[in-house]
Amino acid sequence: MIALVMPKIKRFKNPLKSANGHASSSTTPVAQDLPVASTNPSQADGVPQQEQTPILPQQEQVPIAQQQEQTPILPSNSSAASLHPRPSARYWRVEAKDSENAIKQINVKVNEVNNLTVGERIIVDFDAYNSAYGDAQGLLAGYCGSLAIDCNLFPISFERWSGQSGMPKKYMEDCFETILKPRFLFRVSESIAYRYCNSSISKKWTTHRQRLWNEYFDPARSKNEIISNVPSGINKDQWASFVAYRLKPSTMELCRRNKEIQRKQKMPHTGGSKANSRRRYEMFLETGKAPSRGKMFIETHKRKNGSFVNAEAQTIGEQIESHMTQL
């Protein structure tokens, strides 16, 4: 069985990051899917551009007339009667098919996925956008997060996920064939399922590396001191390569440019870490109708009290609402 949980790290950390609350445990699996459009700008503290794509305001450039188009086509057998909550924040309520092809509902924690019986697989449905949805999406996202932080599966020593100096494609292919497919039954073509899992793991691998750097980079210490301060559970050779990459002048320049891009973001969202596909499906269960792009924009740019996040979002949101009332 693959060891996915590493011991608590107790080494020197950047006091400035810790004091400001930016440091986070690098050993905690990522529990939710993190699409680029849903990343909080405040979390991008010096991420090289190759690792994190600049966050653009959701649908800001979409003409209002198109906000009502391209609604998702959800499965016809989906029940809109009620949205069943999880019995506990620690569990996901999902459907699973056993070795005899019998389907049953089970409650599963992310760290229990490896304990499924032989032949038992969790069913993952996909919508018209080729995105997983429902509680199975949350469970899959959390499990992909636990795989992404396993340095035996995906070393942190590669400069980026893809490209000439990136993670070998063979690593992800082996993970999909030997770990994901035996545990998840994807109700979509294998190529789409692979692309979805690859995207999820790559983003979480990038986030994991950034968290390590935020936590263990200390500008008051020398390069050798940082390299010698190997986080628990991380291979020392991988850590040395990672530190060397992060301290390269070209990487530091990319970090500086990325910070400037993040500061220019004017329209934050309130979507959090929940995937839009899961949010879209929950809205469908509540209303019986697939939400439009305009409805999704409004849903992810309003606070809990019903107000928009800022004036720019309010202007676009009011235009969308006005257009919706005219239809």
C-alpha positions as a Markdown table, in Angstrom:
| # | Residue | x | y | z |
|---|---|---|---|---|
| 1 | Met | 0.0 | 0.0 | 0.0 |
| 2 | Ile | 1.3 | 3.5 | -0.8 |
| 3 | Ala | 2.1 | 5.6 | 2.2 |
| 4 | Leu | 0.2 | 8.9 | 1.5 |
| 5 | Val | 0.4 | 10.6 | 4.9 |
| 6 | Met | 3.8 | 12.0 | 5.9 |
| 7 | Pro | 4.8 | 12.9 | 9.5 |
| 8 | Lys | 4.4 | 16.4 | 10.8 |
| 9 | Ile | 7.2 | 18.6 | 9.7 |
| 10 | Lys | 9.2 | 20.3 | 12.6 |
| 11 | Arg | 12.0 | 22.3 | 11.1 |
| 12 | Phe | 12.8 | 26.0 | 10.8 |
| 13 | Lys | 10.4 | 27.9 | 8.7 |
| 14 | Asn | 10.1 | 31.3 | 7.3 |
| 15 | Pro | 9.1 | 33.5 | 10.3 |
| 16 | Leu | 7.6 | 36.2 | 8.1 |
| 17 | Lys | 5.3 | 33.7 | 6.3 |
| 18 | Ser | 4.3 | 32.0 | 9.6 |
| 19 | Ala | 3.6 | 35.3 | 11.3 |
| 20 | Asn | 1.3 | 36.4 | 8.5 |
| 21 | Gly | -0.5 | 33.1 | 8.4 |
| 22 | His | 0.7 | 32.2 | 5.0 |
| 23 | Ala | 2.6 | 29.1 | 6.0 |
| 24 | Ser | 0.7 | 25.8 | 5.7 |
| 25 | Ser | 1.6 | 22.2 | 6.3 |
| 26 | Ser | 3.0 | 20.7 | 3.2 |
| 27 | Thr | 1.9 | 17.3 | 4.3 |
| 28 | Thr | -1.8 | 17.9 | 4.2 |
| 29 | Pro | -3.5 | 16.4 | 1.1 |
| 30 | Val | -5.4 | 18.8 | -1.1 |
| 31 | Ala | -9.0 | 18.1 | -0.4 |
| 32 | Gln | -10.7 | 19.9 | -3.2 |
| 33 | Asp | -10.2 | 20.5 | -6.9 |
| 34 | Leu | -8.4 | 23.7 | -7.7 |
| 35 | Pro | -9.2 | 25.0 | -11.1 |
| 36 | Val | -7.1 | 27.9 | -12.3 |
| 37 | Ala | -10.1 | 30.2 | -12.4 |
| 38 | Ser | -11.0 | 29.3 | -8.8 |
| 39 | Thr | -7.6 | 30.0 | -7.2 |
| 40 | Asn | -7.5 | 32.8 | -4.6 |
| 41 | Pro | -5.1 | 35.5 | -5.8 |
| 42 | Ser | -3.9 | 35.9 | -2.2 |
| 43 | Gln | -2.4 | 32.4 | -2.3 |
| 44 | Ala | -0.1 | 33.1 | -5.2 |
| 45 | Asp | 2.9 | 34.2 | -3.3 |
| 46 | Gly | 5.7 | 34.3 | -5.9 |
| 47 | Val | 4.6 | 31.3 | -8.0 |
| 48 | Pro | 6.6 | 31.0 | -11.2 |
| 49 | Gln | 4.4 | 31.5 | -14.2 |
| 50 | Gln | 5.2 | 28.1 | -15.6 |
| 51 | Glu | 3.7 | 26.6 | -12.4 |
| 52 | Gln | 0.6 | 28.8 | -11.9 |
| 53 | Thr | -1.4 | 30.4 | -14.7 |
| 54 | Pro | -2.5 | 34.0 | -13.9 |
| 55 | Ile | -6.0 | 34.1 | -12.6 |
| 56 | Leu | -8.4 | 35.9 | -14.8 |
| 57 | Pro | -11.8 | 37.2 | -13.7 |
| 58 | Gln | -14.4 | 34.6 | -14.3 |
| 59 | Gln | -16.3 | 35.2 | -17.6 |
| 60 | Glu | -15.5 | 38.9 | -17.5 |
| 61 | Gln | -14.9 | 39.0 | -21.2 |
| 62 | Val | -18.0 | 37.0 | -22.1 |
| 63 | Pro | -20.7 | 39.1 | -23.8 |
| 64 | Ile | -23.9 | 39.4 | -21.9 |
| 65 | Ala | -25.9 | 37.9 | -24.7 |
| 66 | Gln | -23.8 | 34.8 | -24.4 |
| 67 | Gln | -24.1 | 34.5 | -20.6 |
| 68 | Gln | -27.4 | 32.5 | -21.0 |
| 69 | Glu | -26.1 | 30.0 | -23.6 |
| 70 | Gln | -24.3 | 26.7 | -23.4 |
| 71 | Thr | -26.0 | 25.4 | -20.3 |
| 72 | Pro | -24.7 | 22.0 | -19.3 |
| 73 | Ile | -26.5 | 18.8 | -20.3 |
| 74 | Leu | -26.8 | 16.7 | -17.1 |
| 75 | Pro | -27.7 | 13.0 | -17.0 |
| 76 | Ser | -31.4 | 12.4 | -17.5 |
| 77 | Asn | -31.5 | 9.9 | -14.6 |
| 78 | Ser | -30.3 | 12.6 | -12.2 |
| 79 | Ser | -32.9 | 13.2 | -9.4 |
| 80 | Ala | -33.8 | 16.8 | -8.7 |
| 81 | Ala | -35.9 | 16.0 | -5.7 |
| 82 | Ser | -33.3 | 16.9 | -3.1 |
| 83 | Leu | -29.6 | 17.5 | -2.5 |
| 84 | His | -28.4 | 14.9 | 0.0 |
| 85 | Pro | -25.7 | 16.3 | 2.2 |
| 86 | Arg | -22.8 | 14.3 | 3.4 |
| 87 | Pro | -23.4 | 12.5 | 6.7 |
| 88 | Ser | -20.1 | 14.1 | 8.0 |
| 89 | Ala | -17.6 | 16.6 | 6.7 |
| 90 | Arg | -15.1 | 13.8 | 6.9 |
| 91 | Tyr | -17.0 | 11.5 | 4.5 |
| 92 | Trp | -18.2 | 11.5 | 0.9 |
| 93 | Arg | -21.4 | 9.6 | 0.1 |
| 94 | Val | -20.8 | 8.0 | -3.3 |
| 95 | Glu | -21.9 | 5.1 | -5.4 |
| 96 | Ala | -19.6 | 2.1 | -5.9 |
| 97 | Lys | -19.8 | -1.0 | -8.1 |
| 98 | Asp | -18.4 | -4.2 | -6.7 |
| 99 | Ser | -16.8 | -7.2 | -8.5 |
| 100 | Glu | -20.3 | -8.6 | -9.2 |
| 101 | Asn | -21.4 | -5.4 | -10.8 |
| 102 | Ala | -23.8 | -4.6 | -8.0 |
| 103 | Ile | -24.1 | -0.8 | -7.3 |
| 104 | Lys | -24.4 | 0.4 | -3.7 |
| 105 | Gln | -24.0 | 3.7 | -1.8 |
| 106 | Ile | -21.1 | 3.9 | 0.6 |
| 107 | Asn | -19.5 | 6.6 | 2.8 |
| 108 | Val | -15.8 | 7.0 | 2.1 |
| 109 | Lys | -13.0 | 9.1 | 3.5 |
| 110 | Val | -10.2 | 10.1 | 1.2 |
| 111 | Asn | -7.7 | 8.1 | 3.2 |
| 112 | Glu | -10.0 | 5.0 | 3.0 |
| 113 | Val | -10.0 | 4.8 | -0.8 |
| 114 | Asn | -7.0 | 2.4 | -0.7 |
| 115 | Asn | -9.0 | 0.1 | 1.6 |
| 116 | Leu | -11.7 | -0.7 | -1.0 |
| 117 | Thr | -12.3 | -4.4 | -1.5 |
| 118 | Val | -10.8 | -6.0 | -4.6 |
| 119 | Gly | -12.9 | -5.2 | -7.6 |
| 120 | Glu | -14.8 | -2.4 | -5.9 |
| 121 | Arg | -14.7 | 0.9 | -7.7 |
| 122 | Ile | -16.2 | 4.3 | -7.0 |
| 123 | Ile | -18.4 | 5.6 | -9.8 |
| 124 | Val | -17.6 | 9.0 | -11.2 |
| 125 | Asp | -20.0 | 10.8 | -13.5 |
| 126 | Phe | -19.1 | 13.5 | -15.9 |
| 127 | Asp | -21.2 | 16.4 | -17.3 |
| 128 | Ala | -21.3 | 17.9 | -20.8 |
| 129 | Tyr | -18.2 | 19.9 | -20.1 |
| 130 | Asn | -16.3 | 16.7 | -19.5 |
| 131 | Ser | -15.9 | 17.6 | -15.8 |
| 132 | Ala | -16.7 | 15.2 | -12.9 |
| 133 | Tyr | -19.5 | 16.3 | -10.5 |
| 134 | Gly | -21.2 | 15.3 | -7.4 |
| 135 | Asp | -19.7 | 13.9 | -4.2 |
| 136 | Ala | -17.6 | 11.5 | -6.3 |
| 137 | Gln | -15.8 | 14.6 | -7.7 |
| 138 | Gly | -14.9 | 15.8 | -4.2 |
| 139 | Leu | -13.6 | 12.4 | -3.2 |
| 140 | Leu | -11.7 | 12.0 | -6.5 |
| 141 | Ala | -10.2 | 15.5 | -6.0 |
| 142 | Gly | -9.1 | 14.7 | -2.5 |
| 143 | Tyr | -7.5 | 11.4 | -3.6 |
| 144 | Cys | -5.7 | 13.1 | -6.5 |
| 145 | Gly | -4.4 | 15.5 | -3.9 |
| 146 | Ser | -3.0 | 12.7 | -1.8 |
| 147 | Leu | -1.3 | 11.3 | -4.8 |
| 148 | Ala | 0.1 | 14.6 | -5.9 |
| 149 | Ile | 2.0 | 15.2 | -2.7 |
| 150 | Asp | 3.6 | 11.7 | -2.8 |
| 151 | Cys | 7.2 | 12.4 | -3.9 |
| 152 | Asn | 7.7 | 8.8 | -4.8 |
| 153 | Leu | 5.0 | 9.0 | -7.4 |
| 154 | Phe | 5.6 | 12.6 | -8.5 |
| 155 | Pro | 9.0 | 14.0 | -7.5 |
| 156 | Ile | 9.2 | 17.8 | -6.8 |
| 157 | Ser | 12.6 | 18.0 | -8.5 |
| 158 | Phe | 11.1 | 18.6 | -12.0 |
| 159 | Glu | 10.8 | 22.3 | -12.9 |
| 160 | Arg | 7.3 | 22.0 | -14.1 |
| 161 | Trp | 4.6 | 19.5 | -14.8 |
| 162 | Ser | 4.8 | 19.3 | -18.6 |
| 163 | Gly | 7.4 | 20.3 | -21.2 |
| 164 | Gln | 10.9 | 19.3 | -21.9 |
| 165 | Ser | 12.1 | 19.7 | -18.3 |
| 166 | Gly | 8.8 | 18.6 | -16.9 |
| 167 | Met | 7.4 | 15.5 | -15.3 |
| 168 | Pro | 7.7 | 12.4 | -17.5 |
| 169 | Lys | 4.4 | 11.5 | -19.0 |
| 170 | Lys | 5.0 | 7.9 | -18.1 |
| 171 | Tyr | 4.7 | 8.8 | -14.4 |
| 172 | Met | 1.1 | 10.0 | -14.8 |
| 173 | Glu | 0.2 | 7.1 | -17.1 |
| 174 | Asp | 1.4 | 4.5 | -14.6 |
| 175 | Cys | -0.5 | 6.3 | -11.8 |
| 176 | Phe | -3.7 | 6.3 | -13.9 |
| 177 | Glu | -3.4 | 2.6 | -14.9 |
| 178 | Thr | -2.3 | 1.1 | -11.6 |
| 179 | Ile | -3.8 | 3.4 | -8.9 |
| 180 | Leu | -6.8 | 5.4 | -10.3 |
| 181 | Lys | -8.5 | 3.0 | -12.7 |
| 182 | Pro | -8.6 | 0.1 | -10.2 |
| 183 | Arg | -10.3 | 2.4 | -7.6 |
| 184 | Phe | -12.6 | 4.6 | -9.8 |
| 185 | Leu | -15.1 | 3.8 | -12.5 |
| 186 | Phe | -15.2 | 6.7 | -14.9 |
| 187 | Arg | -18.5 | 7.0 | -16.8 |
| 188 | Val | -16.8 | 8.7 | -19.7 |
| 189 | Ser | -14.2 | 7.8 | -22.3 |
| 190 | Glu | -10.8 | 6.8 | -20.9 |
| 191 | Ser | -9.1 | 9.7 | -22.7 |
| 192 | Ile | -11.3 | 12.3 | -21.0 |
| 193 | Ala | -11.0 | 10.6 | -17.6 |
| 194 | Tyr | -7.2 | 10.6 | -18.0 |
| 195 | Arg | -7.1 | 14.3 | -19.0 |
| 196 | Tyr | -9.3 | 15.3 | -16.1 |
| 197 | Cys | -7.1 | 13.4 | -13.5 |
| 198 | Asn | -3.9 | 14.7 | -15.1 |
| 199 | Ser | -5.2 | 18.2 | -14.8 |
| 200 | Ser | -6.3 | 17.7 | -11.2 |
| 201 | Ile | -3.0 | 16.1 | -10.1 |
| 202 | Ser | -0.8 | 18.6 | -11.9 |
| 203 | Lys | -2.5 | 21.6 | -10.2 |
| 204 | Lys | -2.2 | 20.0 | -6.8 |
| 205 | Trp | 1.4 | 19.0 | -7.4 |
| 206 | Thr | 2.1 | 22.7 | -8.2 |
| 207 | Thr | 0.2 | 23.9 | -5.2 |
| 208 | His | 2.1 | 21.4 | -3.0 |
| 209 | Arg | 5.5 | 22.6 | -4.2 |
| 210 | Gln | 4.5 | 26.3 | -3.7 |
| 211 | Arg | 3.4 | 25.5 | -0.1 |
| 212 | Leu | 6.7 | 23.8 | 0.6 |
| 213 | Trp | 8.5 | 26.9 | -0.7 |
| 214 | Asn | 6.3 | 29.3 | 1.2 |
| 215 | Glu | 6.9 | 27.4 | 4.4 |
| 216 | Tyr | 10.7 | 26.6 | 4.1 |
| 217 | Phe | 12.2 | 29.5 | 2.2 |
| 218 | Asp | 13.8 | 32.0 | 4.5 |
| 219 | Pro | 15.5 | 35.0 | 2.9 |
| 220 | Ala | 17.7 | 35.3 | 6.0 |
| 221 | Arg | 19.4 | 32.0 | 5.3 |
| 222 | Ser | 21.9 | 30.9 | 2.7 |
| 223 | Lys | 21.2 | 28.5 | -0.2 |
| 224 | Asn | 23.1 | 25.8 | 1.6 |
| 225 | Glu | 21.2 | 26.3 | 4.8 |
| 226 | Ile | 17.9 | 26.0 | 3.0 |
| 227 | Ile | 19.0 | 22.9 | 1.1 |
| 228 | Ser | 20.2 | 21.3 | 4.4 |
| 229 | Asn | 16.7 | 22.0 | 5.9 |
| 230 | Val | 15.0 | 19.0 | 4.2 |
| 231 | Pro | 11.3 | 18.7 | 5.0 |
| 232 | Ser | 10.3 | 15.4 | 6.5 |
| 233 | Gly | 9.1 | 12.9 | 3.9 |
| 234 | Ile | 11.0 | 14.7 | 1.1 |
| 235 | Asn | 13.9 | 13.1 | -0.7 |
| 236 | Lys | 17.0 | 15.2 | 0.0 |
| 237 | Asp | 18.1 | 15.1 | -3.7 |
| 238 | Gln | 14.7 | 16.2 | -4.8 |
| 239 | Trp | 14.7 | 19.0 | -2.3 |
| 240 | Ala | 18.2 | 20.2 | -3.4 |
| 241 | Ser | 17.1 | 20.3 | -7.0 |
| 242 | Phe | 13.9 | 22.1 | -6.1 |
| 243 | Val | 15.7 | 24.8 | -4.1 |
| 244 | Ala | 18.3 | 25.3 | -6.9 |
| 245 | Tyr | 15.4 | 25.8 | -9.4 |
| 246 | Arg | 13.6 | 28.3 | -7.1 |
| 247 | Leu | 16.7 | 30.3 | -6.5 |
| 248 | Lys | 17.7 | 30.6 | -10.2 |
| 249 | Pro | 17.6 | 34.3 | -11.4 |
| 250 | Ser | 15.2 | 33.4 | -14.2 |
| 251 | Thr | 12.8 | 31.7 | -11.8 |
| 252 | Met | 13.0 | 34.7 | -9.4 |
| 253 | Glu | 12.2 | 37.1 | -12.2 |
| 254 | Leu | 9.2 | 35.0 | -13.2 |
| 255 | Cys | 8.0 | 35.1 | -9.6 |
| 256 | Arg | 8.3 | 38.9 | -9.6 |
| 257 | Arg | 6.3 | 39.2 | -12.8 |
| 258 | Asn | 3.7 | 36.8 | -11.5 |
| 259 | Lys | 3.2 | 38.9 | -8.3 |
| 260 | Glu | 2.6 | 42.0 | -10.5 |
| 261 | Ile | 0.0 | 40.1 | -12.5 |
| 262 | Gln | -1.8 | 39.0 | -9.3 |
| 263 | Arg | -1.9 | 42.6 | -8.0 |
| 264 | Lys | -3.8 | 43.6 | -11.1 |
| 265 | Gln | -6.7 | 41.3 | -10.4 |
| 266 | Lys | -9.8 | 43.4 | -9.8 |
| 267 | Met | -12.6 | 41.0 | -9.6 |
| 268 | Pro | -12.2 | 38.3 | -6.9 |
| 269 | His | -14.8 | 35.5 | -6.7 |
| 270 | Thr | -16.5 | 33.7 | -3.8 |
| 271 | Gly | -16.4 | 30.2 | -5.3 |
| 272 | Gly | -13.8 | 28.9 | -2.9 |
| 273 | Ser | -12.2 | 25.6 | -3.7 |
| 274 | Lys | -15.4 | 23.9 | -4.8 |
| 275 | Ala | -15.2 | 22.8 | -8.4 |
| 276 | Asn | -17.7 | 24.6 | -10.7 |
| 277 | Ser | -18.9 | 21.3 | -12.0 |
| 278 | Arg | -20.0 | 20.3 | -8.5 |
| 279 | Arg | -21.5 | 23.7 | -7.8 |
| 280 | Arg | -23.4 | 23.5 | -11.1 |
| 281 | Tyr | -24.7 | 20.1 | -10.3 |
| 282 | Glu | -25.9 | 21.1 | -6.9 |
| 283 | Met | -27.7 | 24.1 | -8.4 |
| 284 | Phe | -29.3 | 21.7 | -10.8 |
| 285 | Leu | -30.6 | 19.5 | -8.0 |
| 286 | Glu | -32.0 | 22.5 | -6.1 |
| 287 | Thr | -33.8 | 24.0 | -9.0 |
| 288 | Gly | -34.3 | 21.2 | -11.5 |
| 289 | Lys | -32.7 | 23.4 | -14.2 |
| 290 | Ala | -29.2 | 23.5 | -15.5 |
| 291 | Pro | -27.8 | 26.9 | -14.5 |
| 292 | Ser | -26.6 | 29.2 | -17.3 |
| 293 | Arg | -23.2 | 30.8 | -17.4 |
| 294 | Gly | -24.7 | 34.1 | -16.3 |
| 295 | Lys | -26.2 | 32.4 | -13.2 |
| 296 | Met | -22.9 | 30.8 | -12.4 |
| 297 | Phe | -21.2 | 34.2 | -12.6 |
| 298 | Ile | -23.6 | 35.7 | -10.2 |
| 299 | Glu | -23.4 | 32.7 | -7.8 |
| 300 | Thr | -19.6 | 32.9 | -7.6 |
| 301 | His | -19.3 | 36.7 | -7.3 |
| 302 | Lys | -21.7 | 37.4 | -4.4 |
| 303 | Arg | -21.0 | 37.2 | -0.7 |
| 304 | Lys | -23.1 | 35.3 | 1.8 |
| 305 | Asn | -25.1 | 38.5 | 2.5 |
| 306 | Gly | -26.1 | 38.7 | -1.2 |
| 307 | Ser | -23.9 | 41.7 | -2.1 |
| 308 | Phe | -21.4 | 41.5 | -5.0 |
| 309 | Val | -17.7 | 41.4 | -4.2 |
| 310 | Asn | -17.0 | 44.8 | -5.7 |
| 311 | Ala | -18.3 | 47.4 | -8.1 |
| 312 | Glu | -17.0 | 45.7 | -11.2 |
| 313 | Ala | -18.7 | 42.5 | -10.4 |
| 314 | Gln | -21.9 | 44.3 | -9.5 |
| 315 | Thr | -22.0 | 46.1 | -12.9 |
| 316 | Ile | -21.6 | 42.9 | -14.8 |
| 317 | Gly | -23.9 | 41.0 | -12.5 |
| 318 | Glu | -26.7 | 43.6 | -12.8 |
| 319 | Gln | -26.4 | 43.5 | -16.6 |
| 320 | Ile | -26.8 | 39.7 | -16.5 |
| 321 | Glu | -29.8 | 39.9 | -14.1 |
| 322 | Ser | -31.4 | 42.5 | -16.3 |
| 323 | His | -30.9 | 40.4 | -19.4 |
| 324 | Met | -32.3 | 37.3 | -17.6 |
| 325 | Thr | -35.5 | 39.1 | -16.7 |
| 326 | Gln | -36.0 | 40.1 | -20.3 |
| 327 | Leu | -35.9 | 36.5 | -21.6 |
